[in-house]
Amino acid sequence: MRRTFYILLVAVFASQLTIGVVNVILPLYFRSLKMDMTNLNLIFTVFEFTLLFAMAFIGKISDVIGRKYIVAFSLLLHTIVSYLNVVSTKILEFAVLRAIRSFATVTDNVVAPAYVADIFRNGRGMKIGFLNAFRHSGVAIGGLIGGVIFGLLGFKYAFYLTSGITFMVFLFSVTLMKEPVKEIPKVNFNRNLSKDLIRLALVSVIIWAGVRAITPTLFPVYISEVFHQSPAIVGLIIGVGTLGFSLFNIVGGKMIHSLGIKKTTLISISIYAVASLMLYFSNNLILSSILFFIVMSAFGLSNTGFSTWSVLLSRDHKRAQDIGIYRMIAGIGAIPGLLISGLLADFFGFKSVFLFAAIVFIASLVSTKIFLQDVKTV
């Protein structure tokens, strides 16, 4: 089963590579068409909205038909959507394709963590940390590739590349991945969804509002327009920041085993709040880039924490479904985060968004401290 795990890592890397390309290219492309931040974030909100519905049932489907086929389907869907991005010419077409891509992205958020939990009974926190690291290394490299190719050749060539990569990994996943043999759960098969998991999801709503206020649309546009940087430099800054996110998923896995999930998460949210507040006061490109790297690195710590938390609180026989419900509820926070971010940027300037994010992170820090209980890892 280790071969399946390694192919899964490559699969989520390829999937998120396309997301990294989109996150850099589309905001810059739409802004070149004189679109304001409110409408730009509204398009990205469509993705988050459809993602909520996709999470509600794709996890459940994978519990029934198996993880392998959902992973393969998501890669094939990425391939098709990336190619259609090449031939699209209208903003509405990009918005629709962005919404369709959400169904492929669910695999990385919901099915992949459940797949890892099915394969490994011990050390899940560390394994999920590696999974998240590969996922967001894809985002980082995709952002860099997207910025460079957009600046040199135009956005369509980046989508040609991602379409080819995801199709190749699709072929590997179909032929080489295996379904794990599921153990009969030792807990009551009919027990209800954990109240602790619901509380975790509700606290995560606040986190996602703060994170989505800054990424994926605002910071690339902020660097491009306030500091007058080229798409290649924007892609480099976003890529390096996301690489920090990727690496600190692994650090988060180690911290969880030494400090516990709750303490690791509290540390990461504290870093969020401080770095976001410092972004509000920063007027320097290098300092702002470093602070973005710190924000994304802290996001990596908390991402592994919340991912592991949701896995440990889910039911063995309905693991992907439960993780999907958690992600669906948590993802609701992305919608107000994006919408408020766009409005603040248009009416009060980009820096007002950083202040908003800092306030949201402080609220999430208090909520995590009061409402969440630590869970023993294995």
FENUR-V688960 format. One record per helix or strand of 3 or more residues. SS is the DSSP state (H for helix, E for strand). FROM is the first residue (numbers start at 1). TO is the last residue. If there is no record, write none. Layout:
# FENUR-V688960
ss: (SS | SS)
from: (FROM | FROM)
to: (TO | TO)
This chain:
# FENUR-V688960
ss: (H | H | H | H | H | H | H | H | H | H | H | H | H)
from: (2 | 37 | 67 | 91 | 124 | 155 | 195 | 218 | 231 | 261 | 285 | 316 | 351)
to: (32 | 65 | 87 | 119 | 152 | 176 | 214 | 226 | 259 | 281 | 313 | 348 | 371)
